[in-house]
Amino acid sequence: MRNFFRIFILVFNVFIALFFYACNKETTNQPVDCSQCFAVAPDSGFLALHVTINQENPRIPVTIYQGNIEDQQIKLRDTLRLATAKILMPANQSYAVTATYIRGIDTIIAVDGTKLEVKKVAGQCGKTCYAVLGGYLDLRLRK
């Protein structure tokens, strides 16, 4: 009976440890590019904006909001001339982005949102490091 109790306690402790490890919001199990993993936690990361550049829309006005659009905290307004742009922004923040297109007489506003999160990466890159996750925004027109 004593051995059963010891085994039970050991198994219980393993499950508790796994539970807390899986729920740790500061660590990720997500695969990361080790060339983008840093020894010191970064305070910023890139938002990757993907837009549609075409004959009718050679320049796309974009607006980046910190938080939700409804909060009206505009961080940046710019006009993109390339289909992909990377913009450096503070990490551990949520962002919403709009891109404005013209199609005939209609105005189309594409909206997407993301969160730039700094996460600790363990067991993937040979050493513990930090990576910025998120930041991909798809603002392309649908056909």
N, C-alpha and C positions, 0 to 999 in steps of 0.2 A: 504493500500500500504506500509505503514511504517513497519507493521509486516511481510509482505512478504519479504521486503528487509532484515530485521534482520534474518529471517529464512534462506534466501539465503546465507547471509554472514556466518552464523553458519555452514550450510552444506558444503559450500565451504572450510571453515577452517578445518573441520573434514577430508574432502577428501585430502587436502594438507598435513595435519599431517600424515594420513595413507600412502600417497605416499612417504613421506620422511622416515617414519619408515620402510616401505618395501624395500626401496632402500639403507638403511644404511648398508654398507658393513662391518661394525664392529660388527653388531649384527646378531644373527642367530635365525631363527624360527625352524630350524632342531631339531628333538628330540636328546637329549644327555644323556649319562649315568652320573647321578648326582654324582656318586663316582669319576668321572674323571673331575669334575668341581672345579676350584680353585678360592679362594678369590682374589688372585693377578694373573695378566696375566702372564702365563709361557713364558719363552724365548726359550723353546725347546719342542720337542714332539717325538714320536716314529714313525719310518717307519716300517710297518709290511710287511715283505717280505715272500711271499708264493711261494715255489719252489717244483719241483717234485724230490723226492729221489727214485731211483729204482736201480736194479742190475747193469745196465749199467752206471748209474750216481749216485754213492754213495756220491760224493762230488761235489758241484756246485759252480764254481767261479762266483762271482757277483762283479759288479762295480757300485758304486753310484756316479752320477754326480749332481752337483748343477746346476740348469737351464737345458738347452737342452744338449743332447749328443754332438751335433755339437760344442758347446762352449768348450768342452774338459776340464771342471773344475772338475776334479776327486776329490771327497771328501774321498772316502774309497774304498779299494779293499779287499775282504775277500773270504773265501771259506766256504760255508754252508754245514753242515752235518745233519741238521734237516730240516724238511719240512716247518717250520715256524721260522722266526727270527725277533726279534724286535731290532731296532738300533736307539739310541737316536741321534737326529740331531737338528740343530737350526730351530726354527719356522719361519713362514712367509717367507718361501723360496719354490721354485719349485725344484723338484728332478726328475731325470730320472734314471732308474736302468736297467742294463742288467744282464742276467743269461745265462751262456754258457753250452750247453748240447752236448753230443755225441750220435748219433743214427746210428749205423752201421759205415759207413765211412763218414757220414755227420756230420757237426757241425751246431747246431741250436742255434741261439741267440734269447732269449726272451727279449722283451723290454716293459717297462711300465713306467708311470710317474704319479706324484701327486704333490699336494701343501699342505704343512703343514700350516694351517691358525689358528691363535688365534682369537676366536670370543667371544663377550660378550653374555651371556645367561641370559635372563630375563623371569620371569614368569614360569619357569619349576622346579627349584630346591629349591623353598622356599626363595631364596635370589638371588641377582644378582651375577653371577660368570663368570669365563672364561674357555673355553674349547678349546682343540686343535682338529681341524677337518682335515680330509684327512689322508694321510699316508698309505693307503692300496694299496699294489702293488701285482698284480697277475702275477707271472712269471712262472706258471706251464705249462708243456707240454700239448698240446691238443692231443687227441687220434686220 
